[in-house]
Amino acid sequence: MLDFLNQRSIKFDSRMYSQLLQECRDMKSLAMGRKVHAHMIKNEVKPESYVGNRLLDMYFKCGSVVDARKVFEKMQARDVVAWTTMIAGYFRCASVEFARQIFDEMPQRDVVSWNAMISGYAHHGQGREVLQLFRQMQRMGFKPDLYTFTSVLMGCAVLANHLQGNQVHGIIIRLGAEFSVSVANSLIDMYAKCWSVEDARQVFDKMPVQDVFSWTIMIAGYVKCGDIENARILFYKMPEEYEVAWNAMIAGYSQHGQNEDAVELFREMYQEGLKLDSFTYASVLSACANLADLEHGKQIHAYIIRTELEPKVSVENALVSLYAKCGKIDNAHIIFDKMSERDVVSWNAIVTGYVNQGSLEDARQLFDKMPERNSLSWTSMIAGYAHYGHGELASKLFCQMRLGDIKPDHFTFAGILSACASLAALEHGKQVHAQLIQIGFESSVSAANSLVTMYARCGVIEDACQVFDNMPELDLISWNAMIAGFAQHGHGKEALTLFEQMVWTGLKPDRITFLSVLSACSHSGFVDEGRNYFDSMSRVHCISPGADHYARMIDLLGRSGYLDEAENLINNMPFEPDVGVWEALLGACRIHGNIKLGIRAAECLLNLEPQHDATYVLLSNMFATAGRWNDAAKVRKAMKDKGIKKEPGCSWIQVKSRVHVFLAEDASHPQALEIYATLDRLYAQMKKEGYVPDTDFVLHDVDDEQKEHVLSNHSEKLAIAFGLMSTPPTTTIRIIKNLRVCGDCHTAIKFISKIVEREIVVRDANRFHHFKDGLCSCGDYW
């Protein structure tokens, strides 16, 4: 082209310059375009009329807004095409405000300029502006054409505004444009995105001719609305095999959990010889990842390597997710490292992969290296920290996220509320609840479910009930969360009543539901009800009880003294009992002093898990309770010889956003002297009220005075004393303990609640205890 420009013998005219500028535009060669422009200036060709418009178009499509603007400003006579080219160019460069400025300055407009403006708004997701401009266009007497309608319908789809879309449909019918294929396709797309797939199907069925887009949009519409069956029926009615429709169907199967169907349809597509592209690969690899089907995933990966010179980012992202979800995180990282281009999805895939396998340090290192993050990036890390018991790190990360520009979504709130629940950080949970309402996610089912769990696990079952009762929509997780909350707090009747209400609504319970129901029966001593619900699992609800359900049932029977029935149930299990089952039986034997059966349970436990510290502790405690101190000492010696350490009992309390942790006989707290002085005063008052230390809970062969001293310094008593010192009168004291609260502490806390006239809530390893006016919500059955 340079040689051509330098030939002096050739006399250039406007037509030749126009052709050269078009070639520069098509090649996206800004440098060459500038040379052609320089040649025009040298030859004193003014950028008027269609040559000037070509010049504007070339500069915009080559990405030089500044050059285009300079040309436009120097044009002495600008026609409507020049103005419209500027509008379209600004929209192409995402300069929406400048596009509107040019439009408002236009001395005259035609339908094309209105269309450019409406289309630009539609493609930038500004649906309200689309509708406002469309109404203004009609008021000024301009008649919309087919292109206008496709853009306006896109604006309605962006807003998911069914009412406005219906009104536009009426105008289309009145003007006789409904039989245009492009307009009909836009109508189908609009109705589908407004969740009105029936209206979309009516438009589809009335079309005289349907093209590939008609079939694909209609199938995708069914997929979006979750109607996979009708999508499948329509798919197999297609007159021709459209690759894009196959892709839509494979993606639909994958998105809606029908992953086997997605893989099978991919196989059919391959056998039919249809063209496979990046959309096909990304969807089928996602299905393989969801199935953890590494074998098929590797076969598809090998085919991609053989046939694709350079896979697109979307395919490489799907491969990273595939290997990560199949537990091959090293392979996932190799693919990630080899990617020539990475987007935020790539980073999220590898970070989430490390999170899901519990490698939080590796995940955090990658997270900190991310060049950009979106809501999912933050949510993955926050949820990972919460899931693996690092609630404080989850809280810190959430605070860091809120300081930035990223807006949390309902999944983020679910993750941070889970962290608050694990920490029993009620005040922080309330703050998150307030933020959730402020941002507008109070109607989110997943966020509300997390709120129910958070309030229940923080000991405020009343607030959990309020959230549950105000939810506009309930799913199975909602019911399970509330039933579990009632069970944890010992409200057995309320839990079972709620279960019956759920079944009455037609919602089918799952195995999680029955775990909570059996826990409710166990904590409340509802033996007959527990038997009936356990039996109904397989007989009525077609759910085979798992080992965890048997463990709950053994716990219920054992706590209630039905040890023979519990043993018989174990002997008749359809599979080998696991650690949870034998641990439940051993715990019951300790309560009821059945040493013979307890020894059998302990032996079975140690065969399954020789290093399990709880087995030795329960066995030792059982011997000590029976006065068999030599046997208890032998068990403790065996623990020492095998290097097994007992998990120390600890309790913690949150005061003014700070968590204070206490061990038994702890003297490390800065206010230890005050804490012990407070305890001494409380003990003096308690004894006046009739409290007698229950030394049976000191499992060492020492004198009674030493036993009393040991009991007085249990971690939960220290935490309560600190709470009384550090909070205003009438404030509820909330304590968490990592182990089961002992019988003496249970009695002592009842006395304390009466003396100080405060409610004291204790969450131990098994359940909640609400102490008030000298009584406990458990009714002394736990």
RARAFEN-V234030 format. One record per helix or strand. SS is the DSSP state (H for helix, E for strand). FROM is the first residue (numbers start at 0). LEN is the number of residues. If there is no record, write none. Layout:
[[SS | FROM | LEN] [SS | FROM | LEN]]
This chain:
[[H | 1 | 5] [H | 13 | 14] [H | 29 | 13] [H | 48 | 13] [H | 64 | 10] [H | 79 | 13] [H | 95 | 10] [H | 110 | 13] [H | 126 | 13] [H | 145 | 14] [H | 161 | 13] [H | 180 | 13] [H | 196 | 10] [H | 211 | 13] [H | 227 | 8] [H | 242 | 13] [H | 258 | 13] [H | 277 | 14] [H | 293 | 14] [H | 312 | 13] [H | 328 | 10] [H | 343 | 13] [H | 359 | 10] [H | 374 | 13] [H | 390 | 13] [H | 409 | 14] [H | 425 | 14] [H | 444 | 13] [H | 460 | 10] [H | 475 | 13] [H | 491 | 13] [H | 510 | 14] [H | 526 | 13] [H | 546 | 13] [H | 562 | 9] [H | 578 | 14] [H | 594 | 14] [H | 612 | 13] [H | 628 | 13] [E | 649 | 6] [E | 657 | 6] [H | 671 | 17] [H | 694 | 3] [H | 703 | 9] [H | 714 | 12] [E | 732 | 5] [H | 742 | 14] [E | 759 | 4] [E | 767 | 5] [E | 774 | 2]]
